[in-house]
């Protein structure tokens, strides 16, 4: 059995060359390197940690408010919670100043999900 190929479009050599260029991995004598500065890494890590702490603080504060509204906490517990959240807020402000951050800097954009905080 023989097959005849008739009337099939032919790729010209320019198209094949373009395709080969796209499919061939680009190699260089030197691997790409990240240009990381110590201060940038420190500030980025500080921003991430403070963002997580702020997220946890907000979640805990909302839970405390729910418990207060439900009446499941004593007056002493409410007082202790208030003092703790105040101290945490003051410490967060000190740390934001240390890293040169504002409150909005901790509100990471999650793309289609919106802002974190």
C-alpha positions as CSV (number, residue, x, y, z in Angstrom):
1,X,0.0,0.0,0.0
2,X,1.4,3.4,-0.9
3,X,0.2,6.8,0.1
4,X,0.3,9.8,-2.1
5,X,0.5,13.3,-0.5
6,X,-1.3,15.7,-2.7
7,X,-2.3,19.3,-2.3
8,X,-1.1,19.7,1.2
9,X,0.2,23.1,2.2
10,X,4.0,23.2,2.6
11,X,5.8,25.2,5.2
12,X,8.4,27.4,3.8
13,X,11.9,27.4,5.3
14,X,11.4,30.8,7.0
15,X,8.4,29.4,9.0
16,X,10.4,26.3,10.0
17,X,13.3,28.5,11.1
18,X,11.0,30.7,13.2
19,X,9.5,27.6,14.8
20,X,12.9,26.0,15.5
21,X,14.1,29.3,17.1
22,X,11.1,29.3,19.4
23,X,11.4,25.7,20.4
24,X,15.2,25.8,21.0
25,X,16.1,26.6,24.6
26,X,18.1,29.7,25.0
27,X,21.3,29.0,26.7
28,X,23.9,31.4,27.9
29,X,27.3,31.0,29.3
30,X,26.1,32.4,32.6
31,X,23.0,31.4,34.6
32,X,20.7,34.4,35.5
33,X,21.3,35.6,39.0
34,X,19.0,37.4,41.4
35,X,20.4,40.7,42.5
36,X,19.2,40.7,46.1
37,X,20.2,43.5,48.5
38,X,20.3,42.6,52.2
39,X,18.1,45.6,53.1
40,X,15.5,44.7,50.6
41,X,15.2,41.1,51.8
42,X,15.1,42.3,55.5
43,X,12.3,44.8,54.7
44,X,10.4,42.3,52.6
45,X,10.5,39.7,55.3
46,X,9.5,42.3,57.9
47,X,6.6,43.4,55.8
48,X,5.4,39.8,55.4
49,X,5.7,39.0,59.1
50,X,3.9,42.2,60.1
51,X,1.2,41.5,57.6
52,X,0.6,38.0,59.1
53,X,0.6,39.4,62.6
54,X,-1.9,42.1,61.7
55,X,-4.1,39.5,60.0
56,X,-4.1,37.3,63.1
57,X,-4.7,40.3,65.3
58,X,-7.7,41.3,63.3
59,X,-9.1,37.8,63.4
60,X,-8.6,37.5,67.2
61,X,-10.1,40.9,67.7
62,X,-13.2,40.0,65.7
63,X,-13.6,36.7,67.7
64,X,-13.2,38.6,71.0
65,X,-15.9,41.0,69.9
66,X,-18.2,38.1,69.0
67,X,-17.6,36.6,72.4
68,X,-18.2,39.9,74.2
69,X,-21.5,40.4,72.3
70,X,-22.6,36.9,73.1
71,X,-21.9,37.6,76.8
72,X,-19.5,34.6,77.2
73,X,-16.7,36.7,78.8
74,X,-16.4,38.0,82.3
75,X,-15.7,41.7,82.9
76,X,-12.1,40.8,83.9
77,X,-11.6,38.8,80.7
78,X,-12.9,41.7,78.6
79,X,-10.5,44.1,80.4
80,X,-7.6,41.8,79.9
81,X,-8.4,41.4,76.2
82,X,-8.7,45.2,75.8
83,X,-5.3,45.7,77.4
84,X,-3.7,43.0,75.4
85,X,-5.0,44.3,72.0
86,X,-3.9,47.8,73.0
87,X,-0.4,46.7,73.8
88,X,-0.3,44.6,70.6
89,X,-1.4,47.6,68.5
90,X,1.3,49.8,70.1
91,X,3.9,47.2,69.4
92,X,2.8,46.9,65.8
93,X,3.1,50.7,65.4
94,X,6.7,50.6,66.7
95,X,7.6,47.7,64.4
96,X,6.0,49.4,61.4
97,X,8.1,52.5,62.1
98,X,11.2,50.3,62.4
99,X,10.6,48.9,58.9
100,X,9.4,52.2,57.5
101,X,5.9,50.9,56.7
102,X,2.4,52.4,56.8
103,X,-0.8,50.5,57.6
104,X,-1.7,50.3,53.9
105,X,1.7,48.6,53.2
106,X,0.5,45.6,55.1
107,X,-2.6,45.3,53.0
108,X,-1.3,42.9,50.3
109,X,-3.2,42.7,47.0
110,X,-4.3,39.1,46.3
111,X,-5.3,39.8,42.7
112,X,-8.8,38.5,42.0
113,X,-9.4,37.9,45.7
114,X,-8.9,41.5,46.5
115,X,-7.0,43.1,49.4
116,X,-5.9,40.9,52.3
117,X,-6.9,43.3,55.1
